[in-house]
Amino acid sequence: MTIKQELLDDLEKRQKAASFAGGQERIDKQHAKGKMTARERLDALFDHATFQEWGIHVQHGCHDFGMEKKDLPADGVVTGVGQLDGRPVASFSQDTAVGGGALGQRHAKKICDLMDYASQCGLPFVAINDSGGARIQEGVDALSGYGQVFYRNVVLSGCVPQIAVIAGNCAGGAAYSPALMDFLIMTRENANMFICGPQVIKAATGIDTTMEEIGSAAANAGISGNVHFIADNDEHALSLVHELLSYLPSNNVENPPHMPTPTISLEPDESMNALVPEDSKGVMDMYEVIRRVVDNGQYLEVHQQFAQNMIVAFARVDGIVVGVVANQPKVKAGTIDIDASDKAARFIRFCNAFNIPLLTLVDVPGFLPGVQQEQGGIIRHGAKMLFAYSAATVPKITVICRKAYGGSYLAMCSRDLGADVVLAWPTAEIAVMGANGAVNILYRREIAAAEDPQAKRTELTDEYHARFASPYMAASRGMITDVITPAATRGAVSLALRNTLMKSETRPPKKHGLIPL
Protein backbone atom coordinates (compact mmCIF):
# COMPACT_ATOMS: atom_id res chain seq x y z
CA MET A 1 0.00 0.00 0.00
CA THR A 2 1.29 3.45 -0.88
CA ILE A 3 0.34 6.80 0.62
CA LYS A 4 -2.51 8.55 -1.15
CA GLN A 5 -1.36 11.10 -3.71
CA GLU A 6 -3.81 13.69 -2.43
CA LEU A 7 -2.09 13.61 0.97
CA LEU A 8 1.27 14.23 -0.66
CA ASP A 9 -0.20 17.02 -2.75
CA ASP A 10 -1.77 18.58 0.34
CA LEU A 11 1.55 18.49 2.21
CA GLU A 12 3.36 20.10 -0.71
CA LYS A 13 0.69 22.80 -0.94
CA ARG A 14 0.98 23.60 2.76
CA GLN A 15 4.77 23.74 2.63
CA LYS A 16 4.75 26.06 -0.37
CA ALA A 17 2.20 28.34 1.25
CA ALA A 18 4.32 28.64 4.39
CA SER A 19 7.50 29.16 2.39
CA PHE A 20 5.83 31.94 0.40
CA ALA A 21 4.56 33.60 3.57
CA GLY A 22 3.52 37.22 3.32
CA GLY A 23 3.04 37.11 -0.42
CA GLN A 24 5.12 38.45 -3.28
CA GLU A 25 4.27 42.09 -2.61
CA ARG A 26 5.78 42.04 0.88
CA ILE A 27 8.76 40.03 -0.33
CA ASP A 28 9.36 42.65 -3.02
CA LYS A 29 9.23 45.39 -0.37
CA GLN A 30 11.96 43.59 1.57
CA HIS A 31 14.14 43.37 -1.52
CA ALA A 32 13.50 47.01 -2.39
CA LYS A 33 14.95 47.99 0.99
CA GLY A 34 18.06 45.92 0.29
CA LYS A 35 16.95 43.29 2.78
CA MET A 36 16.71 39.52 2.44
CA THR A 37 13.62 37.63 3.54
CA ALA A 38 13.67 35.45 6.66
CA ARG A 39 14.15 32.25 4.68
CA GLU A 40 16.70 33.78 2.34
CA ARG A 41 18.79 34.72 5.37
CA LEU A 42 18.78 31.16 6.65
CA ASP A 43 19.55 29.79 3.18
CA ALA A 44 22.54 32.13 3.02
CA LEU A 45 23.65 31.28 6.55
CA PHE A 46 23.73 27.50 6.24
CA ASP A 47 25.50 25.05 3.97
CA HIS A 48 23.43 24.20 0.89
CA ALA A 49 20.33 22.08 1.55
CA THR A 50 21.21 21.36 5.19
CA PHE A 51 18.60 23.45 7.00
CA GLN A 52 15.94 21.37 8.77
CA GLU A 53 13.00 23.59 9.65
CA TRP A 54 11.03 23.20 12.85
CA GLY A 55 7.37 24.15 13.21
CA ILE A 56 6.57 25.24 9.68
CA HIS A 57 2.89 24.44 10.30
CA VAL A 58 2.58 26.37 13.57
CA GLN A 59 -0.19 28.98 13.64
CA HIS A 60 -1.04 31.59 16.24
CA GLY A 61 -3.75 30.84 18.80
CA CYS A 62 -5.18 34.32 19.27
CA HIS A 63 -8.91 34.89 18.70
CA ASP A 64 -9.21 38.52 19.81
CA PHE A 65 -9.21 41.78 17.85
CA GLY A 66 -9.96 40.01 14.58
CA MET A 67 -6.89 37.78 14.82
CA GLU A 68 -9.04 34.67 14.24
CA LYS A 69 -9.36 35.78 10.61
CA LYS A 70 -5.61 36.22 10.07
CA ASP A 71 -3.33 33.57 8.65
CA LEU A 72 0.24 33.89 9.97
CA PRO A 73 2.30 31.05 8.45
CA ALA A 74 4.86 29.60 10.89
CA ASP A 75 3.63 32.33 13.27
CA GLY A 76 6.09 34.82 11.84
CA VAL A 77 9.35 33.09 12.69
CA VAL A 78 11.40 30.43 10.90
CA THR A 79 13.24 28.10 13.28
CA GLY A 80 15.47 25.08 12.81
CA VAL A 81 18.93 23.53 12.68
CA GLY A 82 21.41 23.48 9.83
CA GLN A 83 25.04 22.81 9.04
CA LEU A 84 27.30 25.87 9.12
CA ASP A 85 30.71 25.08 7.66
CA GLY A 86 30.08 21.45 8.47
CA ARG A 87 28.85 21.70 12.05
CA PRO A 88 25.29 21.93 13.40
CA VAL A 89 23.98 25.33 14.48
CA ALA A 90 20.50 26.26 15.74
CA SER A 91 18.95 29.44 14.40
CA PHE A 92 15.75 31.41 14.07
CA SER A 93 14.88 34.17 11.64
CA GLN A 94 11.95 36.48 12.33
CA ASP A 95 9.75 37.04 9.29
CA THR A 96 8.74 40.69 9.11
CA ALA A 97 6.60 39.87 6.05
CA VAL A 98 4.27 37.87 8.32
CA GLY A 99 2.51 40.05 10.84
CA GLY A 100 5.54 42.31 11.04
CA GLY A 101 7.48 39.46 12.65
CA ALA A 102 5.76 40.37 15.92
CA LEU A 103 6.27 37.96 18.80
CA GLY A 104 3.28 36.05 20.11
CA GLN A 105 2.96 33.07 22.46
CA ARG A 106 3.55 30.34 19.86
CA HIS A 107 6.19 32.41 18.06
CA ALA A 108 8.05 32.53 21.38
CA LYS A 109 7.47 28.82 22.05
CA LYS A 110 9.12 27.92 18.75
CA ILE A 111 12.18 29.95 19.74
CA CYS A 112 12.24 28.49 23.26
CA ASP A 113 11.96 24.91 21.99
CA LEU A 114 14.93 25.55 19.71
CA MET A 115 16.95 27.11 22.54
CA ASP A 116 16.26 24.08 24.75
CA TYR A 117 17.47 21.83 21.93
CA ALA A 118 20.62 23.92 21.48
CA SER A 119 21.31 23.63 25.20
CA GLN A 120 20.79 19.86 25.29
CA CYS A 121 22.85 19.20 22.16
CA GLY A 122 25.56 21.81 22.71
CA LEU A 123 24.88 23.80 19.54
CA PRO A 124 25.74 27.45 18.85
CA PHE A 125 22.62 29.62 18.70
CA VAL A 126 22.11 32.34 16.09
CA ALA A 127 19.16 34.74 16.34
CA ILE A 128 18.22 36.86 13.33
CA ASN A 129 16.07 39.69 14.65
CA ASP A 130 13.66 41.64 12.44
CA SER A 131 10.44 42.23 14.35
CA GLY A 132 7.85 44.84 15.17
CA GLY A 133 8.03 43.80 18.82
CA ALA A 134 5.33 42.15 20.92
CA ARG A 135 2.07 41.14 19.26
CA ILE A 136 -0.22 43.54 21.09
CA GLN A 137 -3.34 41.49 20.35
CA GLU A 138 -1.97 38.67 22.53
CA GLY A 139 -1.36 40.92 25.52
CA VAL A 140 0.37 39.29 28.49
CA ASP A 141 0.89 36.06 26.55
CA ALA A 142 3.32 37.91 24.29
CA LEU A 143 4.97 39.53 27.30
CA SER A 144 5.35 36.11 28.91
CA GLY A 145 6.91 34.83 25.70
CA TYR A 146 9.67 37.42 25.92
CA GLY A 147 10.34 36.48 29.53
CA GLN A 148 10.71 32.82 28.60
CA VAL A 149 13.20 33.71 25.86
CA PHE A 150 15.21 35.91 28.25
CA TYR A 151 15.34 33.09 30.79
CA ARG A 152 16.78 30.71 28.21
CA ASN A 153 19.32 33.30 27.06
CA VAL A 154 20.68 33.19 30.59
CA VAL A 155 20.55 29.38 30.76
CA LEU A 156 22.52 29.15 27.51
CA SER A 157 25.02 31.82 28.60
CA GLY A 158 28.46 30.29 29.02
CA CYS A 159 27.24 26.93 27.67
CA VAL A 160 26.95 27.64 23.94
CA PRO A 161 27.91 30.74 21.93
CA GLN A 162 24.92 33.01 21.29
CA ILE A 163 25.05 35.42 18.35
CA ALA A 164 22.35 37.97 17.50
CA VAL A 165 21.99 39.54 14.07
CA ILE A 166 19.97 42.77 14.15
CA ALA A 167 18.69 42.94 10.57
CA GLY A 168 15.69 45.22 11.04
CA ASN A 169 13.57 46.55 13.88
CA CYS A 170 14.48 45.50 17.41
CA ALA A 171 12.73 47.80 19.83
CA GLY A 172 11.54 47.87 23.42
CA GLY A 173 11.64 44.58 25.30
CA ALA A 174 12.77 42.79 22.13
CA ALA A 175 16.19 44.42 22.52
CA TYR A 176 16.91 42.63 25.78
CA SER A 177 17.30 39.17 24.26
CA PRO A 178 20.19 40.31 22.01
CA ALA A 179 21.64 42.21 24.98
CA LEU A 180 21.77 38.92 26.91
CA MET A 181 23.66 37.20 24.10
CA ASP A 182 27.41 37.05 23.51
CA PHE A 183 27.81 38.99 20.27
CA LEU A 184 25.58 41.42 18.37
CA ILE A 185 25.95 42.07 14.65
CA MET A 186 23.90 44.97 13.26
CA THR A 187 23.32 46.03 9.67
CA ARG A 188 24.26 49.62 8.94
CA GLU A 189 21.28 50.92 6.96
CA ASN A 190 18.14 48.90 7.68
CA ALA A 191 18.36 48.11 11.39
CA ASN A 192 17.64 49.94 14.60
CA MET A 193 17.68 48.94 18.26
CA PHE A 194 16.41 50.96 21.21
CA ILE A 195 14.16 50.84 24.27
CA CYS A 196 12.36 54.18 23.89
CA GLY A 197 12.01 55.74 20.46
CA PRO A 198 12.23 59.45 19.59
CA GLN A 199 8.47 60.01 20.06
CA VAL A 200 8.44 58.44 23.52
CA ILE A 201 11.51 60.42 24.56
CA LYS A 202 9.91 63.63 23.29
CA ALA A 203 6.68 62.94 25.19
CA ALA A 204 8.45 62.02 28.41
CA THR A 205 11.26 64.57 28.47
CA GLY A 206 10.46 67.23 25.89
CA ILE A 207 13.78 66.52 24.17
CA ASP A 208 13.89 66.17 20.40
CA THR A 209 16.08 63.37 19.12
CA THR A 210 16.43 61.17 16.04
CA MET A 211 16.61 57.46 15.37
CA GLU A 212 20.18 57.97 14.17
CA GLU A 213 21.15 59.35 17.58
CA ILE A 214 19.62 56.61 19.70
CA GLY A 215 18.96 53.48 17.68
CA SER A 216 21.30 53.31 14.69
CA ALA A 217 24.15 50.89 14.23
CA ALA A 218 26.62 53.74 14.69
CA ALA A 219 25.06 54.76 18.02
CA ASN A 220 24.83 51.20 19.33
CA ALA A 221 28.35 50.26 18.28
CA GLY A 222 30.32 53.45 18.88
CA ILE A 223 28.55 55.19 21.76
CA SER A 224 26.62 52.74 23.93
CA GLY A 225 28.74 49.71 23.06
CA ASN A 226 25.68 47.46 22.72
CA VAL A 227 26.76 46.15 19.31
CA HIS A 228 30.04 44.35 18.56
CA PHE A 229 30.06 44.37 14.75
CA ILE A 230 28.56 46.63 12.08
CA ALA A 231 27.69 44.94 8.78
CA ASP A 232 27.11 46.67 5.46
CA ASN A 233 24.07 44.50 4.65
CA ASP A 234 22.45 41.13 5.39
CA GLU A 235 25.00 39.17 3.37
CA HIS A 236 27.88 40.82 5.21
CA ALA A 237 26.22 40.18 8.58
CA LEU A 238 25.85 36.47 7.85
CA SER A 239 29.46 36.23 6.65
CA LEU A 240 30.51 37.75 9.99
CA VAL A 241 28.62 34.95 11.75
CA HIS A 242 30.70 32.44 9.79
CA GLU A 243 33.96 34.24 10.58
CA LEU A 244 33.13 34.60 14.26
CA LEU A 245 32.14 30.95 14.69
CA SER A 246 35.37 29.86 12.98
CA TYR A 247 37.15 30.93 16.17
CA LEU A 248 34.64 29.50 18.64
CA PRO A 249 33.87 26.01 19.96
CA SER A 250 30.31 24.77 19.66
CA ASN A 251 29.97 24.67 23.43
CA ASN A 252 31.86 25.07 26.70
CA VAL A 253 32.98 21.42 26.75
CA GLU A 254 34.81 21.60 23.43
CA ASN A 255 38.05 23.39 22.63
CA PRO A 256 38.16 26.09 19.92
CA PRO A 257 38.74 24.89 16.34
CA HIS A 258 42.44 24.29 15.75
CA MET A 259 43.86 25.15 12.35
CA PRO A 260 47.21 23.49 11.51
CA THR A 261 49.74 25.98 10.12
CA PRO A 262 52.75 23.99 8.92
CA THR A 263 54.01 26.72 6.58
CA ILE A 264 53.98 29.60 9.05
CA SER A 265 57.37 30.55 10.47
CA LEU A 266 58.04 31.02 14.17
CA GLU A 267 61.52 32.40 13.50
CA PRO A 268 62.41 35.85 14.90
CA ASP A 269 60.82 38.74 13.02
CA GLU A 270 63.43 41.48 13.05
CA SER A 271 60.92 44.04 11.78
CA MET A 272 59.31 44.00 15.21
CA ASN A 273 62.40 45.59 16.73
CA ALA A 274 61.63 48.71 14.71
CA LEU A 275 58.09 49.07 16.07
CA VAL A 276 59.18 50.73 19.30
CA PRO A 277 59.96 54.46 18.94
CA GLU A 278 63.38 55.50 20.22
CA ASP A 279 61.77 58.34 22.13
CA SER A 280 59.96 56.94 25.17
CA LYS A 281 57.25 59.55 24.56
CA GLY A 282 56.69 58.27 21.03
CA VAL A 283 53.49 56.39 20.24
CA MET A 284 53.48 52.74 19.19
CA ASP A 285 50.65 51.24 17.15
CA MET A 286 49.57 48.04 18.89
CA TYR A 287 47.81 46.82 15.75
CA GLU A 288 51.24 46.41 14.15
CA VAL A 289 52.33 44.23 17.07
CA ILE A 290 49.20 42.08 16.80
CA ARG A 291 49.65 41.58 13.04
CA ARG A 292 53.20 40.31 13.51
CA VAL A 293 52.38 37.96 16.38
CA VAL A 294 49.26 36.22 15.05
CA ASP A 295 49.10 33.78 12.13
CA ASN A 296 49.17 35.46 8.71
CA GLY A 297 48.47 38.82 10.35
CA GLN A 298 44.78 37.87 10.48
CA TYR A 299 42.45 38.59 13.37
CA LEU A 300 38.79 39.40 14.00
CA GLU A 301 38.44 42.54 16.09
CA VAL A 302 35.46 42.75 18.43
CA HIS A 303 33.88 46.05 19.49
CA GLN A 304 36.13 47.94 17.04
CA GLN A 305 34.08 51.15 17.17
CA PHE A 306 33.81 51.23 20.97
CA ALA A 307 36.48 52.23 23.54
CA GLN A 308 39.24 52.26 20.94
CA ASN A 309 41.94 52.72 23.58
CA MET A 310 41.49 48.99 24.25
CA ILE A 311 41.71 46.34 21.53
CA VAL A 312 40.02 42.94 21.87
CA ALA A 313 40.15 40.39 19.07
CA PHE A 314 40.15 36.72 18.16
CA ALA A 315 43.19 35.37 16.36
CA ARG A 316 45.39 32.29 16.04
CA VAL A 317 48.99 31.75 17.05
CA ASP A 318 50.50 28.66 15.44
CA GLY A 319 46.98 27.40 14.82
CA ILE A 320 45.79 27.91 18.41
CA VAL A 321 42.82 30.26 18.89
CA VAL A 322 43.54 33.09 21.33
CA GLY A 323 41.66 36.06 22.67
CA VAL A 324 43.86 39.14 22.32
CA VAL A 325 43.52 42.00 24.82
CA ALA A 326 45.76 45.00 24.14
CA ASN A 327 46.14 48.65 25.03
CA GLN A 328 46.19 51.04 22.06
CA PRO A 329 48.58 53.95 22.82
CA LYS A 330 47.34 55.86 19.77
CA VAL A 331 43.99 56.50 21.51
CA LYS A 332 43.94 58.29 24.88
CA ALA A 333 47.61 57.26 25.25
CA GLY A 334 46.41 53.72 25.92
CA THR A 335 44.93 54.64 29.30
CA ILE A 336 42.14 52.48 30.71
CA ASP A 337 38.81 54.24 31.17
CA ILE A 338 35.32 53.08 32.15
CA ASP A 339 34.33 51.88 28.68
CA ALA A 340 37.66 50.15 28.06
CA SER A 341 37.34 48.32 31.38
CA ASP A 342 33.87 47.05 30.51
CA LYS A 343 34.93 46.08 27.00
CA ALA A 344 37.95 44.10 28.15
CA ALA A 345 36.27 42.44 31.13
CA ARG A 346 33.36 41.17 29.05
CA PHE A 347 35.69 39.74 26.41
CA ILE A 348 37.90 38.07 29.02
CA ARG A 349 34.86 36.46 30.64
CA PHE A 350 33.69 35.10 27.29
CA CYS A 351 37.10 33.63 26.45
CA ASN A 352 37.32 31.95 29.83
CA ALA A 353 33.83 30.46 29.46
CA PHE A 354 34.73 28.88 26.11
CA ASN A 355 38.28 27.64 26.74
CA ILE A 356 40.03 30.31 24.69
CA PRO A 357 43.55 31.22 25.93
CA LEU A 358 44.22 34.90 26.61
CA LEU A 359 47.10 36.86 25.10
CA THR A 360 47.55 40.28 26.71
CA LEU A 361 49.75 42.96 25.14
CA VAL A 362 50.62 45.79 27.51
CA ASP A 363 51.50 49.44 26.97
CA VAL A 364 49.51 51.31 29.60
CA PRO A 365 50.41 54.49 31.52
CA GLY A 366 47.49 54.23 33.94
CA PHE A 367 43.78 54.68 34.38
CA LEU A 368 42.34 57.76 32.67
CA PRO A 369 42.22 60.65 35.17
CA GLY A 370 39.22 62.97 35.31
CA VAL A 371 36.21 64.04 37.32
CA GLN A 372 33.81 62.30 34.93
CA GLN A 373 35.73 59.06 35.27
CA GLU A 374 35.76 59.20 39.06
CA GLN A 375 32.10 60.15 39.33
CA GLY A 376 31.20 57.60 36.67
CA GLY A 377 32.64 54.80 38.77
CA ILE A 378 36.09 54.05 37.35
CA ILE A 379 36.92 52.21 40.57
CA ARG A 380 34.01 49.82 40.12
CA HIS A 381 34.46 49.46 36.37
CA GLY A 382 38.23 49.04 36.56
CA ALA A 383 37.71 46.34 39.18
CA LYS A 384 35.84 44.32 36.55
CA MET A 385 39.11 43.74 34.71
CA LEU A 386 40.85 42.67 37.91
CA PHE A 387 37.98 40.28 38.61
CA ALA A 388 37.78 38.88 35.08
CA TYR A 389 41.49 38.13 34.79
CA SER A 390 41.73 36.72 38.31
CA ALA A 391 38.72 34.46 37.74
CA ALA A 392 39.96 33.19 34.36
CA THR A 393 41.45 29.70 34.45
CA VAL A 394 42.39 29.42 30.76
CA PRO A 395 46.06 29.83 29.75
CA LYS A 396 47.08 33.47 30.24
CA ILE A 397 50.13 34.83 28.43
CA THR A 398 51.16 38.46 28.93
CA VAL A 399 53.68 40.49 26.93
CA ILE A 400 54.74 43.85 28.41
CA CYS A 401 55.89 45.98 25.50
CA ARG A 402 56.46 49.37 27.10
CA LYS A 403 54.67 51.17 29.93
CA ALA A 404 53.09 49.20 32.75
CA TYR A 405 52.39 51.62 35.56
CA GLY A 406 50.60 51.25 38.87
CA GLY A 407 47.17 49.67 39.12
CA SER A 408 46.80 49.54 35.35
CA TYR A 409 49.85 47.23 35.22
CA LEU A 410 48.08 44.86 37.57
CA ALA A 411 44.82 45.14 35.62
CA MET A 412 46.51 44.01 32.38
CA CYS A 413 46.97 40.43 33.59
CA SER A 414 50.07 40.69 35.72
CA ARG A 415 51.68 37.65 37.33
CA ASP A 416 49.88 38.57 40.53
CA LEU A 417 46.51 38.20 38.79
CA GLY A 418 47.34 34.69 37.63
CA ALA A 419 49.23 35.11 34.37
CA ASP A 420 50.97 31.83 33.57
CA VAL A 421 53.79 33.37 31.54
CA VAL A 422 54.81 37.04 31.58
CA LEU A 423 57.24 38.16 28.89
CA ALA A 424 58.73 41.64 28.71
CA TRP A 425 60.61 43.56 26.06
CA PRO A 426 63.78 45.44 27.08
CA THR A 427 61.73 48.62 26.55
CA ALA A 428 59.26 47.64 29.28
CA GLU A 429 58.80 50.18 32.07
CA ILE A 430 57.27 48.45 35.09
CA ALA A 431 56.81 50.79 38.01
CA VAL A 432 54.35 52.25 40.49
CA MET A 433 54.16 55.32 38.26
CA GLY A 434 56.09 57.10 35.54
CA ALA A 435 59.51 58.48 36.40
CA ASN A 436 58.42 62.13 36.12
CA GLY A 437 55.55 61.73 38.56
CA ALA A 438 57.57 59.63 40.98
CA VAL A 439 60.47 62.10 41.10
CA ASN A 440 58.14 65.04 41.73
CA ILE A 441 56.77 63.21 44.77
CA LEU A 442 59.95 61.64 46.13
CA TYR A 443 62.35 64.54 45.59
CA ARG A 444 60.10 67.59 45.71
CA ARG A 445 62.14 69.39 48.38
CA GLU A 446 65.49 68.39 46.94
CA ILE A 447 64.51 69.73 43.52
CA ALA A 448 63.18 72.97 45.01
CA ALA A 449 66.44 73.54 46.91
CA ALA A 450 68.71 72.87 43.92
CA GLU A 451 70.55 75.71 42.18
CA ASP A 452 69.14 74.45 38.88
CA PRO A 453 65.81 72.71 39.67
CA GLN A 454 65.20 71.61 36.09
CA ALA A 455 68.64 70.03 35.73
CA LYS A 456 68.20 68.31 39.08
CA ARG A 457 64.79 67.01 38.08
CA THR A 458 66.23 65.62 34.84
CA GLU A 459 69.11 63.96 36.70
CA LEU A 460 66.82 62.35 39.27
CA THR A 461 64.33 61.29 36.61
CA ASP A 462 67.05 59.51 34.64
CA GLU A 463 68.27 57.78 37.81
CA TYR A 464 64.77 56.67 38.77
CA HIS A 465 64.07 55.45 35.25
CA ALA A 466 67.28 53.43 35.07
CA ARG A 467 66.75 51.85 38.46
CA PHE A 468 63.02 51.23 38.64
CA ALA A 469 61.36 51.74 35.25
CA SER A 470 62.83 48.73 33.48
CA PRO A 471 61.93 45.05 33.21
CA TYR A 472 64.90 43.88 35.24
CA MET A 473 63.78 45.08 38.65
CA ALA A 474 60.52 43.16 38.22
CA ALA A 475 62.38 40.20 36.72
CA SER A 476 64.71 40.04 39.73
CA ARG A 477 61.63 39.63 41.93
CA GLY A 478 60.14 36.82 39.85
CA MET A 479 57.33 38.96 38.41
CA ILE A 480 58.48 38.32 34.85
CA THR A 481 59.16 34.95 33.27
CA ASP A 482 61.69 36.26 30.76
CA VAL A 483 62.91 39.38 28.99
CA ILE A 484 62.88 38.87 25.23
CA THR A 485 63.54 40.91 22.11
CA PRO A 486 60.46 42.12 20.23
CA ALA A 487 61.61 39.98 17.31
CA ALA A 488 61.29 36.82 19.41
CA THR A 489 57.73 37.54 20.56
CA ARG A 490 55.79 35.31 18.18
CA GLY A 491 57.94 32.26 18.84
CA ALA A 492 57.94 32.83 22.59
CA VAL A 493 54.16 33.26 22.71
CA SER A 494 53.66 30.10 20.66
CA LEU A 495 55.84 28.04 22.99
CA ALA A 496 54.16 29.49 26.06
CA LEU A 497 50.72 28.63 24.69
CA ARG A 498 51.66 25.06 23.87
CA ASN A 499 53.24 24.58 27.27
CA THR A 500 50.16 25.80 29.14
CA LEU A 501 47.29 24.34 27.10
CA MET A 502 46.80 21.46 29.55
CA LYS A 503 46.86 23.60 32.71
CA SER A 504 44.30 22.96 35.44
CA GLU A 505 43.44 24.90 38.57
CA THR A 506 41.68 23.94 41.78
CA ARG A 507 39.74 26.71 43.49
CA PRO A 508 37.38 26.80 46.47
CA PRO A 509 33.87 25.58 45.60
CA LYS A 510 31.19 28.28 45.39
CA LYS A 511 28.00 29.09 43.55
CA HIS A 512 29.54 32.04 41.68
CA GLY A 513 31.71 35.06 42.30
CA LEU A 514 30.31 38.58 42.46
CA ILE A 515 31.86 40.65 39.68
CA PRO A 516 31.52 44.39 40.51
CA LEU A 517 28.70 45.24 38.10
Helices and strands as residue ranges (DSSP letters): H 5-19, H 23-32, H 38-45, E 52-54, G 67-69, G 73-76, E 77-84, E 87-94, G 99-101, H 105-121, E 125-129, G 136-138, H 140-156, E 162-166, E 169-171, G 172-175, H 176-179, E 183-187, E 192-194, H 198-205, H 211-214, H 217-222, E 229-231, H 234-245, G 270-274, H 286-293, G 295-297, E 299-302, E 310-317, E 320-327, G 332-334, H 338-353, E 358-364, H 371-376, H 378-391, E 396-405, H 406-411, G 415-417, E 421-424, E 429-431, H 435-442, H 444-449, H 453-467, H 471-476, E 482-483, G 486-488, H 489-500
